[in-house]
Amino acid sequence: MFLSVFDIFKVGVGPSSSHTMGPMLAAARFLDALRDGADHVPGSGAATRIEATLHGSLAFTGKGHATDRAVILGLLGFVPDTLDPEEAERRLAALTETGTIDVPGIGPLAFDPEKGVVFDYGPPLPGHANGMVLRAFDAAGNLHLTETYYSIGGGFVLTERELRTADIKGDDAKVSRPWPFANAVEMLAMSETSGLSIAAMKRANETAGGHTTLDAGLDRLWSVMDACIDRGLVTDGILPGGLKVRRRAKAIHEALQAERGNNLAQPHTVNDWLSVYAMAVNEENAAGGQVVTAPTNGAAGVVPAVIRYYRDHCVGATHKGIRDFILTAAAVGGIIKTNASISGAEVGCQGEVGSASAMAAAGLCAALGGTPQQVENAAEIALEHHLGMTCDPVKGLVQVPCIERNGLGAIKAVAAASLALRGDGIHVVPLDVCIETMRQTGHDMSVKYKETSTGGLAVNLPEC
């Protein structure tokens, strides 16, 4: 199965790829299924009413992630990468007044924005912790169409059938790829055989699928990431959601700028730069701003922070280096997703910030001239030291501990890349073993610590 760089990195909106982007896309897919009409219940009349039910983690932390709002926006025809915030607000206001969704190609459908999204706090659906069911009914109340969707992390959405048959939609799965590595062992073997870097093999795989505008797409990804950092560095105030978390990136950035050129600055200040870049992104994400899944929204700050560090702080940084960074990071992210998970609801935060840190470490190592063996080592070091990390967001918001956690993930990524570059690529724990260990650890982890906000920090702050 091939996962494109544009599958791993998606332009979207905050605060969550699994709980916001995924449900929005699922609702939009349901509209397509209604238009198609192939799977409607025999004997039912035309659809006149629609409703949605959230299960598992989508229910437990749905309010904090604005999942209900995301579902409604999807039913209104919006998708994350082209969402117009002003138009979205206008359409939501109109829905509140009319209770009707006017769907092109289907007609008007009754929908109650207050009761149309049901939060089911019972057992999760069997396929995945992030499950949701969409239903349409005819005028007599008969079921017209039903579909179960699973939001499996990073904005990926599968129907029940697709999940059962492992039919994860990559980028044109029928295309033959010149370097079809599915794990790190294969990746290194193909690199040795071909003499190509990981970025070069990834580039060849992408262009084999007809990506004639690959570089333009890579540049857009970095442009959105970079702009997100910039917005976060100049915006202050209180983040939404009720925790009253203050944005801190702006004040920290201003202090760092004031210290530039000061001979008395501490050498570890570079860690503050890494942290502030990552925090800027995740504060924007928490506010519902435009971000790039990297590989998820909850971990969206790590890769951009390390790319910004590379560009602004590393000797010899180039634009080609940024492109190679993104391609290499996507290759590692694809391996992790294929063989384990990037979903906090499935394996905890080791699958989100841990994966992001491994991707960033690999990307930086490649951009700084590391060999494929050193790149694989960098990814393994970063992931290994996130193993067992839980996902316990306070009040179900992607704020505490998520924002700071991205900063620490970025710091670990740089440290891992540096350690790998100091070595020859030979190490004890292969990346594939580390990924499998993450999968097993996530499987054994209590559901309390997998994005349900029913354990850990989420329950030990009584005032929240």
Secondary structure, 3 states (H helix, E strand, C coil): CCCCHHHHCCEEECCCHHHHHHHHHHHHHHHHHHHHCCCCCCCCCCEEEEEEEEEEHHHHCCCCCCHHHHHHHHHCCCCHHHCCHHHHHHHHHHHHHHCEEEECCCEEEECCCCCCEEECCCCCCCCCCEEEEEEEEECCCCEEEEEEEEEEECCEEEEHHHHHCCCCCCCCCCCCCCCCCCCHHHHHHHHHHHCCCHHHHHHHHHHHCCCCCHHHHHHHHHHHHHHHHHHHHHCCCECCCCCCCECCHHHHHHHHHHHCCCCCCCCCHHHHHHHHHHHHHHHHHHCCCEEECCCCCCCCCHHHHHHHHHHHHCCCCCHHHHHHHHHHHHHHHHHHHHHCCCCHHHHCHHHCHHHHHHHHHHHHHHHCCCCHHHHHHHHHHHHHCCCCCCECCHHHCCCCCHHHHHHHHHHHHHHHHHHHHHCCCCCCCCHHHHHHHHHHHHHHCCHHHECCCCCCHHHHCCCC
